Amino acid sequence: MSAPNGNRSDRSPWNRLLLVPIVLPLLPFLFNSDEPRLLGFPMFYWLQLAFIAVGVTCTTIVYQMTKRGR
């Protein structure tokens, strides 16, 4: 491993977007109900799957916006 120099790639403002999939599932008012149902599943279950999609989307956006040309 090389010694770290002054050019840190983790200082990008795009990295703040990674907070969305962390904070979003911690908001109980979003999923604190049984209705509406989607294909018979209560809101809690399909919203958890939506949180996964949000996490993947945010991670992909941050990766694409912060990668450097090789």
N, C-alpha and C positions, 0 to 999 in steps of 0.2 A: 504494500500500500504506500502511496505517496503522501507526503505531508500536505495538509490542507493549505491552500493558498487563499488569497483574499476574495477569490471569485466563488461564492457559494451559490449554488443553483436553487437552494430551498428558500430564497428570499423573494420569490415571485409572488405578486398579489393574487395570482390565480390559485395559489395553495389555500387561500381562505375559502374557496368554494368547497373544499373537502370537509368543512365544518357542517355543511348542510345535511349530509347523510348521518352525521353523528347526532346533531341536535334534533332533527325532525322526528325520529322515533321516541324521543324523550318527552314529547308534548302529548300528554294523555288526553287532552280534549279532542285530539284528532281521531282517536279510535275508541273512545269511551262510549260506544253505543253498539246495538245489535243490528240496527237498520242503517243504511240500505243493504240488502243482500245481493250478492252477485253469483249467479248460478247456484243458489242455495247456500252459499258460504256467508257467514256473518262478516260484517265490515272489518273486524279485527284481523281475520285471516287474509283476506285479499289485499288489505292495506299493507300488511307485512311484505307481501310479494311486490307491491308497488314501491316500498322503501328500498328493496333490493335493486329494482330498476333505476331508482333515483341515484343510488350509490354508484352503480355501474356507469351511469351517464355522467355524473360529476367526475368520477375518476378518469374516464375517457377524455373528457374535455380538458381537465388539468394536465393530463399526460400530453395531449396533442399541442396544447398551448405552451408548455414548458420544455418540450424536448428540443435539443439542439441538433443542428445539422452535423452529420458525421462525415 
